[in-house]
Amino acid sequence: KNFYISLLIATGIIFGWTCSVKKNTFTARSYHNMTAHYNGYYWANEAIKEGVDKLDKAHVDDYSKILDMYRLGDDKAAKSNANFFDKAITKTSTVIARHSMLIKDKEYCKWIDDNYLTMGIAHYYKRDYYAGIEVFEYIARQYKNTETKYEALLWLIRTYNSMNSVINTQAIVDLIKNDPDFPKKLDGEFAAVQAEHFILTENYEKAIFYLT
């Protein structure tokens, strides 16, 4: 019995050593990629989906005014459903802490940037805007050659729109427009956040263009 217990402990130590976040090996990358994807990113997004569904159902359209671009409910709805977004933040924070393979300023776990993005999105829906901005800006700095960077910039625009921070929104819009590497697949979402920006600034002619 003691032999098998010792064997299990030894196996665990060896497996933990070979899967160290400081060792860029195939085994380590495979383990941390799988865990960061399924233990963090997947379940965090499931929590966000559930929370967003609750916000959508709590949202009340006022047909005497221009309808909101996004159905986010109000502060009360955000507060009452914060547990879903807190769960996503906890999941992604834990995964990043345990599975990030940032070695010499290069990330070798391919799901870490996605976990950061999910964390920022959770802060956005929770209306913890400054925390969201911090995460989105970090992604834009750290993951410069990824599609996640551009997704973070779009969420940054959405966040500033929600804060009615027109100057900050316009700066990011201009940055994206002058970037030839902006992914075409994100054009629709870029148009949507610009439409919201122009609705907030009461430039309805431009808003109609982007909505169309």
N, C-alpha and C positions, 0 to 999 in steps of 0.2 A: 504493500500500500504506500509506504513512504517513498519507494522507488518511483512509482507512477506520479506521485505528487511532485517530487523533485524534477521529473521529466517534464511535466506540464509547466512548472515554473521556468525551467531552463528554456523550453520552447517559446514561452511568452517573452522572455528576455531577448532571445535571439531575433524573434519576429519584430519586436519593438525596435531593436537596434537596426535591423535591415530596413525598417520603414521609417527611419528618422526623417524629420522634416529638413534636416541639414545635409542629407545625402541624396544627391540627384541620381538615383538608380531607377531602373525599370520597375522593380518591385515597389519601391517607395512611391513613385509617381502613380502606379496603378492603384495602390491601396488608398492614397490620399485623394486621388481623383474620384474614385468610386464613393468614398465616404463623404466627401464634400458635396457631391452631386445628390446622393440619395438621403443622407442623414440631415443635411442642411438645406440646400437649395430647393429640393423637391417639396419637403414638408413645410418649409417656410412659405413657399408660393401657394400651397394648398390653404394655409392659414390666411394669407392675404386675400385669396379668392373668396373665402367664406366671409371675411370682414367686409370686402368691397360689395358683395351681394347684400349684406345687411345695410350698408350705407345707401345703396341704390334703392332698396325698398323703403328706407326712411326718408328719401328725398321727395320733396313736394314742389312741383313746378308751379310757378306763378305766371299764368298766361296773360297777365296784364303787362308783363315785362319781357324783355328778350330772355330766352331760356339759357340756362347755364350750359357751357360746353360739356362739362362733366358732372355726373349725378353723384355728388359727394355728401349729401345730407347737410346737416348744420353742425355747430360745435358740440351740441348735446349728443347727436348721433355718433360723432367721432369719439367722444369721451366714453360713451356706453359700450362701444365696440373696440375700445383700445386693447382689450385682452388678445384679440386675434393678431394685431400688429405687434404687440409686445412679444407674443410667442414667436413671430417671424424674426424679430430683432434678436431675441435670445438664441434661436436656432443658428442664425447666420453668424452671430458674434462668436459662439462656441466653436463652430466649424472653422472660422478664420483663425482663431487662436490655436486650435489643435492641428490644423491641416495645411496652413499656408506654408509653401516651400519657397519662401523669398530668400534666395541665395545670391549674394553680390548684386542686389537690387534687381534681380530677375526672378519672376514668379514661375515656378515649374508645375504648380497645381492649377490646371486650366479652369477650374470651377470657382476659384477664389474671387475673381472679378465679378462673376455672376452673383455670388453671395453678397458682395458689397452692394451691388445694384439693388438686389432684393431688400437689403437692410435699409437703403435710402428710400426706396419706394414705401416701405412700411412706415418710416418716419413721416413721409409726405401724407399718407392717408390718416395717420394719427394726428396730423396738423402740428407736428413738432418740426416746423420748417427749418429752423437754424441747424438742427442736427442733420436733417436731410441734405441741406446745402453743403455741409462739411463733408459728408460721404460722397456726394456727386462730384464735388470739386476734387476730392482725393482720387477718384476713379479717372477723371479727365487728366490729372497730372501723372498718375502712376501707370496707366494702361493706354498709352498714347496711340499705339498701332493696332487697336482692337475696335470691333464694332460696339463693344460695351461702352467705350468712351463716348461715342455719339449718342447712344441711348441715355447715358448719364446727362449729357448736355441738354437733351430734350426734356428729361425730368427736371433738370435745373430750371429750364424755362417755365415749365408748369408750376414749379414751386414759387418762382418769382412772380408769376402771374397771380397765384393765389394770395401773395403778399401785396399785390398791386404795386410792385416795384418795377415801374416802366423802364427806367434807365438801365437797370441790370438785364432785363429781358432783351432789350434792343441790342445790347452789346453782344450777347450770345447768339442772337439771330444773325447779326452781321458776321460773326466769326464763322458760323456754319455756312453761310452763303458764299464765303470766300475760300472755303475748303473743298478742293476738287475731289478729295477722298471720301466725302460724305456718302454713305451707302444709299443707293437708289431705293432700296426696300423700305427705307425710313421716311421717304418723301411725304407719304400720307400723314404720318404723325407730325412731321415738321409743319405741314400746312395747317393741321388742327391747332397746334400750340400758337402759331402765328395768328390764326383766326381769333382765338381767345384773347390774345394780346391786343388786337385791333378793336375788338368789342369793348374791352376794358378802357381803351383810350378814345372810344366813341368815333373811331374812324371806320364807319360802317361800310363804305365803298370797298376798302381793302379787305375788310372782314368777309364780305360777300365773295370776293375773288378767291380767297383761300378756302372758304367753305365749299365753294363750287368745285 
